[in-house]
Amino acid sequence: MRGKLVPQDPDDEPASELLKKNNLKRSIEEPHELPSSWDWITLGSGVTFYNGRAYKKKELLSDDKLTPVLRVGNLFTNSSWYYSDLSLDENKYIDNGDLIYAWSASFGPKIWNGGHVIYHYHIWKLEYDNNVIDTNFLYYFLLDKRNVVGETDLHGSTMKHITKTNMEHLPFPLPPLEEQSRIAAKIAQLFALLRKVESSTQQYAKLQTLLKSKVLDLAMRGKLVKQDPHDEPASVLLEKIKAEKEQLIKEKKIKKSKPLPPITDKEKPFDIPDSWEWVRLGEVAESIRYGYTASAQATGNAKLLRITDIQNNNVNWNMVPLCNISDMKLKDLSLHKKDILIARTGGTIGKNYFVKQIVEPTVFASYLIRVRNINKKVSNFIQYVLDAPIYWNFISAKKSGTGQPNVNAAKLENFIFPIPPLEEQNRIVDKIINLIDLFNVGKSFMK
């Protein structure tokens, strides 16, 4: 729309000649500079906007042998049609190739290709001289909402709409007719390329998700890296964690919890190496706690980390609000590095966030569950356990509640997963990070 997409051809008849021949009105407004062969006109001097018909309910029929009635919803999301037996003026019908514009609730142009139909009042039919304005060029102009909604007033409180008067007074950049066609063809070519790239990117994103899931599944089965017979077996690691937990209870740093049931063979979803062990999350966790119910505020004595703050696994600490919390609760609910947060409800149910860095003091909101492990070294491995298929299978099976689904702390305590020797955990984590980095390089290349 600025004359910079395709080169100008000095042999093209300039727009100034189109203005003279067709009595077009030059626009007083000139939003930006144009090539010398272009000109600004008011859109209404070259285009006539016809309104469709406002129908009474009794006039909208269900007999599909009659003439279809095109409503705004049919252009966007609604596949349900009404029909009419009325005989109307010619300008109340549209046919293939007609350019139309939805001007209420949902905005936008469309080159119609759905056969002979009547169009509703909230749609305009555009008529113009094809020897002056190229249909596709006009379509692309109207497609950019900055040219339309951005330059007109939006009226109405319940249903937004654009007035015909404002549309008619829009400044419209008019190139020579031949250049209009070249511009439209170039835009169509670029849009096709963008759709192809977008499709490839989406396909790669799906492949990336599948590859990551496969890597994590292999990692949980002991098939991602080799076992080393010199590694201290996981059974010894679990005994150490048990002893650490008992010491913390003795020192009254944590409360004693109810014993968890032994893991039965029936619960184990697959075989694992001999040096590994099956364990419940509650056995290795120092605590599994719900967050703090508080209102986000501009002032307070602690940051309040919410589900919305951890959506992309990177917290923008400047955007995290504050809250007021007592010293006792602050000590109990503060976040530390290597804590793991789990969303327990809503659309992000089950999603986890590994706390790599922290702005102190920070507490976590009530829709989150904090998992704090006794041995911080195992947290690196467990964060990937909580991304693996074994965990998501558990989440799918353990959603509770008849209203909004949620995962509670008690069920998380009983979640079973395979744990390798600590040395092997480190090798697995390094391998996963290397492979994910490789996937991300591929993703960047696709962009």
HELIX and SHEET records of a PDB file:
HELIX    1   1 ALA A   15  ASN A   22  1                                   8    
HELIX    2   2 LEU A   43  GLY A   46  1                                   4    
HELIX    3   3 LYS A   57  GLU A   59  5                                   3    
HELIX    4   4 VAL A   72  PHE A   76  1                                   5    
HELIX    5   5 GLU A   90  LYS A   92  5                                   3    
HELIX    6   6 THR A  135  LEU A  143  1                                   9    
HELIX    7   7 VAL A  149  GLU A  151  5                                   3    
HELIX    8   8 LYS A  164  GLU A  168  1                                   5    
HELIX    9   9 LEU A  177  MET A  220  1                                  44    
HELIX   10  10 ALA A  234  LYS A  250  1                                  17    
HELIX   11  11 ASP A  265  GLU A  267  5                                   3    
HELIX   12  12 LEU A  281  VAL A  284  1                                   4    
HELIX   13  13 ILE A  307  ILE A  310  5                                   4    
HELIX   14  14 TRP A  317  MET A  319  5                                   3    
HELIX   15  15 ASP A  327  LEU A  333  1                                   7    
HELIX   16  16 GLY A  346  THR A  348  5                                   3    
HELIX   17  17 LYS A  376  VAL A  378  5                                   3    
HELIX   18  18 SER A  379  VAL A  385  1                                   7    
HELIX   19  19 PRO A  389  LYS A  398  1                                  10    
HELIX   20  20 ALA A  409  GLU A  413  1                                   5    
HELIX   21  21 LEU A  422  MET A  446  1                                  25    
SHEET    1   A 2 ASP A  39  THR A  42  0                                        
SHEET    2   A 2 PRO A 171  LEU A 174 -1                                        
SHEET    1   B 4 VAL A  47  ASN A  51  0                                        
SHEET    2   B 4 ILE A 123  TYR A 128 -1                                        
SHEET    3   B 4 LEU A  99  TRP A 103 -1                                        
SHEET    4   B 4 PHE A 107  ILE A 111 -1                                        
SHEET    1   C 4 TYR A  82  SER A  84  0                                        
SHEET    2   C 4 THR A  67  LEU A  70 -1                                        
SHEET    3   C 4 VAL A 117  TYR A 119  1                                        
SHEET    4   C 4 TYR A  93  ILE A  94 -1                                        
SHEET    1   D 2 LEU A 154  HIS A 155  0                                        
SHEET    2   D 2 HIS A 161  ILE A 162 -1                                        
SHEET    1   E 2 GLU A 277  ARG A 280  0                                        
SHEET    2   E 2 ILE A 416  ILE A 419 -1                                        
SHEET    1   F 4 ALA A 285  TYR A 290  0                                        
SHEET    2   F 4 LEU A 368  ASN A 373 -1                                        
SHEET    3   F 4 ILE A 340  ALA A 343 -1                                        
SHEET    4   F 4 ASN A 352  PHE A 354 -1                                        
SHEET    1   G 3 LEU A 322  CYS A 323  0                                        
SHEET    2   G 3 ALA A 302  LEU A 305 -1                                        
SHEET    3   G 3 THR A 362  PHE A 364  1                                        
END                                                                             
